Amino acid sequence: MHISLTAELESRVKAKVETGLYNNASEVIREALRFMETHEDWIREVKLARLREQLQVGADQLNRGEGINIASKAALDTLFDDIQR
């Protein structure tokens, strides 16, 4: 596989190799990809935790009787219209 990097990215990869922590550019790229996957997993977990918190807020509101009863499609359409405004 062949990849193209900007001059700045190539310089950064070379600098990482020059630190002695990596034997070659491939190791740097592999480590960067592993980090990217870990970061993406972490972001997904943060978003999921936030969604769970929001769902719990809604469930708590419903349990306190603070929900809105939508009895028809027209009422639902009105609610969505109000939200969009």
LINQUI-V811619 format. One record per run of one state. SS is the DSSP state (hx for helix, st for strand, lp for the rest). FROM is the first residue (numbers start at 1). LEN is the number of residues. If there is no record, write none. Layout:
# LINQUI-V811619
ss=SS from=FROM len=LEN
ss=SS from=FROM len=LEN
This chain:
# LINQUI-V811619
ss=lp from=1 len=6
ss=hx from=7 len=12
ss=lp from=19 len=6
ss=hx from=25 len=39
ss=lp from=64 len=9
ss=hx from=73 len=12
ss=lp from=85 len=1
